[in-house]
Amino acid sequence: MRIRSIASSIATRRVTCEELVERVRQASASSLPPRQIEKVIKRLRMLFRIAGSRDRYERGDGERSGNFVRRAAREALAKADLLPGDIETRPVCRRRSRLGGARHVELLHARRVLRALCISYHFLKNGAYKHILILNGEFNAGYGNWRITHPKQLDYRFAQ
């Protein structure tokens, strides 16, 4: 088995962690007293620091999750010098679980990708298929409700 190409595509709107902190602060101002809001903000900043990211990407106006998957698939095929018709099967790995913490979800997601690779390997080894395209996409709808009504709610929301 040989991996001929890897491609990715992400949303275009860049959002900093501080912008998200301000969204939470503004949305929660009517639900929490100032002292609790500051507790939530402090915890949120710590969670961002632990996650190791400074920026996130949100879909811009008119962008749809499926567009990114299709764009990455087209790029991967072009890099591999293949046409869509050359692909005989397409295992799709989706993150659907909303249970557990963020690391738990990432591990489940990674396990699905590894399972797709393992299954693809056996299909190729046995001659069932010549080319396989593995698609991995984030299909979340985005976050519209930034309001926190209780400090403990943050941990659950952060894991989404």
C-alpha positions as CSV (number, residue, x, y, z in Angstrom):
1,M,0.0,0.0,0.0
2,R,1.3,3.4,-0.9
3,I,-0.2,6.8,0.1
4,R,0.0,8.9,-3.1
5,S,-1.2,12.2,-1.8
6,I,-2.6,14.1,1.2
7,A,-4.7,17.2,0.9
8,S,-6.6,19.5,3.2
9,S,-9.1,22.4,3.1
10,I,-10.3,24.6,5.9
11,A,-12.7,27.4,6.4
12,T,-11.6,30.9,5.4
13,R,-12.7,33.0,8.4
14,R,-9.8,33.2,11.0
15,V,-10.9,33.7,14.6
16,T,-8.4,34.3,17.5
17,C,-8.9,32.8,20.9
18,E,-9.3,36.3,22.3
19,E,-12.1,37.0,19.9
20,L,-13.9,33.9,21.2
21,V,-13.3,35.0,24.8
22,E,-15.0,38.3,24.0
23,R,-17.9,36.4,22.4
24,V,-18.4,34.4,25.6
25,R,-18.0,37.5,27.8
26,Q,-20.6,39.5,25.8
27,A,-23.1,36.6,25.5
28,S,-22.8,35.6,29.1
29,A,-23.1,39.1,30.6
30,S,-26.8,38.9,31.2
31,S,-26.6,35.3,32.7
32,L,-23.7,35.5,35.1
33,P,-22.5,38.0,37.7
34,P,-19.2,39.7,36.9
35,R,-17.2,37.5,39.3
36,Q,-18.5,34.3,37.7
37,I,-17.9,35.7,34.2
38,E,-14.2,36.4,35.1
39,K,-14.0,32.8,36.5
40,V,-15.3,31.5,33.2
41,I,-13.0,33.7,31.1
42,K,-10.0,32.6,33.2
43,R,-10.9,28.9,32.7
44,L,-11.5,29.5,29.0
45,R,-8.1,31.1,28.5
46,M,-6.5,28.2,30.4
47,L,-8.3,25.6,28.2
48,F,-7.1,27.5,25.0
49,R,-3.6,27.5,26.4
50,I,-3.7,23.7,27.1
51,A,-5.1,23.0,23.7
52,G,-2.1,24.9,22.2
53,S,-4.0,26.9,19.6
54,R,-4.2,30.6,19.0
55,D,-6.5,30.6,16.1
56,R,-9.5,28.7,14.8
57,Y,-11.3,28.8,11.5
58,E,-15.0,29.3,10.9
59,R,-16.9,29.0,7.8
60,G,-17.3,32.3,6.0
61,D,-20.5,33.5,4.4
62,G,-21.8,30.9,1.9
63,E,-19.2,28.3,2.9
64,R,-20.5,24.8,3.6
65,S,-18.7,21.9,5.3
66,G,-19.1,19.6,2.3
67,N,-17.3,22.1,0.0
68,F,-14.1,21.6,2.0
69,V,-14.2,17.9,1.7
70,R,-14.8,18.1,-2.0
71,R,-12.0,20.6,-2.5
72,A,-9.5,18.4,-0.5
73,A,-10.6,15.3,-2.5
74,R,-10.1,17.1,-5.8
75,E,-6.6,18.3,-4.7
76,A,-5.6,14.9,-3.4
77,L,-6.7,13.3,-6.7
78,A,-4.8,15.9,-8.8
79,K,-1.6,15.4,-6.7
80,A,-1.9,11.6,-7.2
81,D,-2.5,12.0,-10.9
82,L,-5.9,10.3,-10.6
83,L,-9.4,11.1,-11.9
84,P,-12.5,10.6,-9.8
85,G,-13.4,7.6,-11.9
86,D,-10.2,5.9,-10.9
87,I,-11.5,5.6,-7.3
88,E,-13.5,2.5,-6.6
89,T,-14.4,3.1,-3.0
90,R,-14.4,6.0,-0.6
91,P,-14.3,5.2,3.2
92,V,-15.5,8.3,5.0
93,C,-14.4,9.1,8.5
94,R,-16.7,11.5,10.4
95,R,-16.6,12.8,13.8
96,R,-20.1,12.4,15.2
97,S,-19.5,11.8,18.9
98,R,-20.3,14.6,21.2
99,L,-19.5,12.6,24.4
100,G,-16.4,13.0,26.5
101,G,-13.7,15.6,26.5
102,A,-11.9,17.0,23.5
103,R,-9.0,14.5,23.6
104,H,-11.5,11.6,23.8
105,V,-13.2,12.8,20.6
106,E,-9.9,13.3,18.9
107,L,-8.8,9.8,19.7
108,L,-12.1,8.4,18.4
109,H,-11.7,10.4,15.3
110,A,-8.1,9.2,14.8
111,R,-9.1,5.7,15.4
112,R,-11.7,5.9,12.6
113,V,-9.0,7.2,10.2
114,L,-6.7,4.3,11.2
115,R,-9.5,1.8,10.7
116,A,-10.1,3.2,7.3
117,L,-6.4,2.8,6.4
118,C,-6.4,-0.8,7.8
119,I,-9.5,-1.8,5.8
120,S,-8.2,-0.1,2.7
121,Y,-4.9,-1.9,3.0
122,H,-6.7,-5.3,3.1
123,F,-8.9,-4.4,0.1
124,L,-5.8,-3.4,-1.9
125,K,-3.7,-6.4,-0.7
126,N,-6.5,-8.8,-1.8
127,G,-6.9,-7.1,-5.2
128,A,-10.5,-6.0,-4.5
129,Y,-9.6,-2.4,-5.4
130,K,-6.7,-0.7,-7.1
131,H,-7.2,2.9,-5.8
132,I,-9.0,4.0,-2.6
133,L,-9.7,7.6,-1.5
134,I,-10.1,8.1,2.3
135,L,-12.0,11.2,3.1
136,N,-11.9,12.8,6.6
137,G,-14.1,15.8,7.2
138,E,-15.4,17.9,10.0
139,F,-19.1,18.3,9.6
140,N,-19.9,20.5,12.6
141,A,-22.5,23.2,12.2
142,G,-20.5,25.8,14.0
143,Y,-21.2,27.5,17.2
144,G,-24.0,30.0,17.5
145,N,-24.7,30.1,21.2
146,W,-21.7,31.5,23.2
147,R,-23.7,32.2,26.3
148,I,-22.6,30.4,29.5
149,T,-25.1,30.2,32.3
150,H,-23.0,28.3,34.8
151,P,-19.2,28.1,35.1
152,K,-19.3,24.2,34.9
153,Q,-21.0,24.5,31.5
154,L,-17.8,25.7,30.0
155,D,-16.0,22.3,30.2
156,Y,-18.9,20.6,28.3
157,R,-19.1,23.4,25.7
158,F,-15.3,23.4,25.2
159,A,-15.3,19.6,24.4
160,Q,-17.7,20.2,21.5
